[in-house]
Amino acid sequence: QKSVTLAIEITTQSQEAAAKREAEIIDQEAKGRLERQRITDEAQAEKSRKQLLELQADCAIVEAIGHSSADAKAQAESNKIEAEAKIENSKRKTEALGIEAEAELTRLREARDAEIEYIEKQNKLEIDKQTEIMRLEVEKFKAMVNAVGPQTLLSMSALPREHQIQMLKSLGLKSTLITDGKTP
C-alpha cells in the first residue's frame, strides 16, 4: 500500500507539476498575449494620437489659410476700392482741367475776336483817313492846276530842270512827272 500510495502521490505530484507547468505556460502565454495586446493598443493609441495631431495641425493650417485668405481678400478689396477712388478722383480732376481749359480757350477766343474787331476798325479808320487825305490832296492838286492853268504847266515842262524843281516846290509838290504826252 505504501507503494501504491507513493505511486499515487508521485502521479499526483507529477500531474500537479504538469498542471502547474501547464498553468504557468498558459499564464505566461496569457501574459504574453496581454503584453502584446497592451503594446498593440499603445501603438494604436500612439498612431491615433499622431493622426489627431496631424488633423489638428491640418486644421490649424486650414484655419490660418482661411484667416490669411480672408485677410488677403479684405486687403485686395481695400486696394480695389482705393484704386477705384483714385481713378474716379483722376477723372474728376481731368474733367475740371477740361472745363478750365475750355473756359480759358473761350476767353482767349473772345479776346482775340475783340482784338481783331478793334484792329479792323482801326484799319478802316486809317483807310478812311488816308482816303480822305488823298482826296484832299487830289482836290488841292486840281485846284493848283486849275489856278496855274494848263498852258502854264505846258510852258513849265519846257523850262530847264532847275526851274521845274523850283516851280514844283512853290506848288508844294515833292515830285511829279509832267510830260507833253508824246515822250515818257
C-alpha positions as CSV (number, residue, x, y, z in Angstrom):
1,Q,0.0,0.0,0.0
2,K,2.7,2.3,0.6
3,S,4.0,1.9,-2.9
4,V,0.5,2.4,-4.3
5,T,0.1,5.5,-2.1
6,L,3.6,6.6,-3.1
7,A,2.8,5.9,-6.7
8,I,-0.4,7.9,-6.4
9,E,1.4,10.6,-4.6
10,I,4.1,10.7,-7.3
11,T,1.5,10.6,-10.0
12,T,-0.5,13.3,-8.3
13,Q,2.6,15.4,-7.8
14,S,3.6,14.7,-11.3
15,Q,0.1,15.7,-12.5
16,E,0.2,18.7,-10.2
17,A,3.6,19.7,-11.5
18,A,2.4,19.2,-15.1
19,A,-0.8,21.1,-14.4
20,K,1.3,23.7,-12.6
21,R,3.6,23.9,-15.6
22,E,0.6,23.9,-17.9
23,A,-0.9,26.7,-15.8
24,E,2.3,28.6,-15.8
25,I,2.6,28.2,-19.6
26,I,-1.0,29.3,-20.0
27,D,-0.4,32.1,-17.6
28,Q,2.8,33.1,-19.5
29,E,1.1,32.8,-22.8
30,A,-1.8,34.9,-21.4
31,K,0.6,37.4,-20.0
32,G,2.5,37.5,-23.4
33,R,-0.8,37.9,-25.3
34,L,-1.8,40.6,-22.8
35,E,1.5,42.3,-23.1
36,R,1.3,42.1,-26.9
37,Q,-2.2,43.4,-26.8
38,R,-1.1,46.3,-24.5
39,I,1.8,47.1,-26.9
40,T,-0.5,46.9,-29.9
41,D,-3.1,49.1,-28.1
42,E,-0.4,51.5,-27.1
43,A,0.9,51.6,-30.7
44,Q,-2.6,52.0,-32.0
45,A,-3.2,54.8,-29.4
46,E,0.1,56.4,-30.4
47,K,-0.9,56.1,-34.1
48,S,-4.3,57.6,-33.3
49,R,-2.7,60.4,-31.3
50,K,-0.3,61.0,-34.2
51,Q,-3.3,61.2,-36.6
52,L,-5.1,63.5,-34.2
53,L,-2.1,65.8,-34.0
54,E,-1.8,65.7,-37.8
55,L,-5.5,66.6,-38.1
56,Q,-5.1,69.3,-35.6
57,A,-2.1,70.7,-37.5
58,D,-4.1,70.5,-40.7
59,C,-7.0,72.3,-39.1
60,A,-4.6,74.9,-37.8
61,I,-3.2,75.3,-41.3
62,V,-6.6,75.5,-42.9
63,E,-7.7,78.0,-40.2
64,A,-4.5,80.0,-40.8
65,I,-5.0,79.8,-44.6
66,G,-8.7,80.8,-44.0
67,H,-7.6,83.8,-42.0
68,S,-4.8,84.7,-44.5
69,S,-7.2,84.2,-47.3
70,A,-9.8,86.4,-45.6
71,D,-7.1,89.0,-44.8
72,A,-5.8,88.8,-48.4
73,K,-9.4,89.2,-49.8
74,A,-10.1,92.1,-47.4
75,Q,-6.8,93.7,-48.4
76,A,-7.5,93.1,-52.1
77,E,-10.9,94.6,-51.8
78,S,-9.5,97.6,-49.9
79,N,-6.9,98.1,-52.6
80,K,-9.6,97.8,-55.3
81,I,-11.7,100.4,-53.6
82,E,-8.7,102.7,-53.1
83,A,-7.7,102.3,-56.8
84,E,-11.3,102.9,-57.9
85,A,-11.4,106.0,-55.8
86,K,-8.1,107.2,-57.3
87,I,-9.4,106.6,-60.8
88,E,-12.6,108.5,-60.0
89,N,-10.6,111.3,-58.5
90,S,-8.4,111.5,-61.6
91,K,-11.5,111.6,-63.8
92,R,-12.9,114.4,-61.8
93,K,-9.6,116.3,-62.0
94,T,-9.4,115.7,-65.7
95,E,-12.9,116.9,-66.1
96,A,-12.1,120.0,-64.0
97,L,-9.0,120.7,-66.1
98,G,-11.0,120.2,-69.3
99,I,-13.6,122.7,-68.1
100,E,-10.9,125.2,-67.1
101,A,-9.1,124.7,-70.4
102,E,-12.4,125.2,-72.3
103,A,-13.1,128.4,-70.3
104,E,-9.6,129.7,-71.0
105,L,-9.9,128.8,-74.7
106,T,-13.3,130.6,-74.8
107,R,-11.8,133.7,-73.1
108,L,-8.8,133.7,-75.5
109,R,-11.1,133.4,-78.5
110,E,-13.3,136.3,-77.2
111,A,-10.2,138.4,-76.6
112,R,-8.8,137.5,-80.0
113,D,-12.1,138.3,-81.7
114,A,-12.3,141.6,-79.8
115,E,-8.7,142.4,-80.8
116,I,-9.4,141.5,-84.4
117,E,-12.5,143.7,-84.4
118,Y,-10.5,146.6,-82.9
119,I,-7.7,146.2,-85.4
120,E,-10.3,146.0,-88.3
121,K,-11.9,149.2,-87.0
122,Q,-8.5,150.9,-86.6
123,N,-7.6,149.8,-90.1
124,K,-10.9,151.1,-91.5
125,L,-10.4,154.4,-89.8
126,E,-6.8,154.6,-91.2
127,I,-8.0,153.7,-94.7
128,D,-10.8,156.3,-94.4
129,K,-8.3,158.9,-93.1
130,Q,-5.8,158.1,-95.9
131,T,-8.6,158.1,-98.5
132,E,-9.8,161.5,-97.3
133,I,-6.2,162.8,-97.2
134,M,-5.7,161.5,-100.8
135,R,-9.0,163.0,-101.9
136,L,-7.9,166.4,-100.3
137,E,-4.5,166.2,-102.0
138,V,-6.1,165.4,-105.3
139,E,-8.5,168.3,-104.9
140,K,-5.7,170.6,-103.8
141,F,-3.6,169.5,-106.8
142,K,-6.6,170.0,-109.1
143,A,-7.2,173.4,-107.6
144,M,-3.5,174.3,-108.1
145,V,-3.5,173.0,-111.7
146,N,-6.7,175.0,-112.4
147,A,-5.2,178.0,-110.7
148,V,-2.0,177.8,-112.7
149,G,-3.7,176.7,-115.9
150,P,-2.8,174.0,-118.4
151,Q,-0.9,176.5,-120.6
152,T,1.4,177.5,-117.8
153,L,2.1,173.9,-117.0
154,L,3.0,173.2,-120.6
155,S,5.4,176.2,-120.5
156,M,6.9,174.8,-117.3
157,S,7.6,171.5,-118.9
158,A,9.7,173.2,-121.5
159,L,11.8,175.0,-118.8
160,P,15.2,173.7,-117.7
161,R,15.3,171.2,-114.9
162,E,16.3,173.6,-112.1
163,H,13.3,175.9,-112.8
164,Q,11.0,172.9,-112.9
165,I,12.2,171.9,-109.4
166,Q,11.6,175.4,-108.0
167,M,8.2,175.6,-109.5
168,L,7.2,172.3,-108.1
169,K,8.4,173.4,-104.6
170,S,6.4,176.5,-104.9
171,L,3.3,174.4,-105.7
172,G,4.0,172.2,-102.6
173,L,4.9,169.1,-104.7
174,K,7.8,166.9,-103.8
175,S,7.9,165.0,-107.0
176,T,5.9,164.9,-110.2
177,L,6.1,163.7,-113.7
178,I,5.0,166.2,-116.3
179,T,5.1,165.1,-119.9
180,D,3.9,166.5,-123.2
181,G,2.1,163.3,-123.8
182,K,4.5,162.2,-126.5
183,T,7.6,161.4,-124.6
184,P,7.6,159.5,-121.4
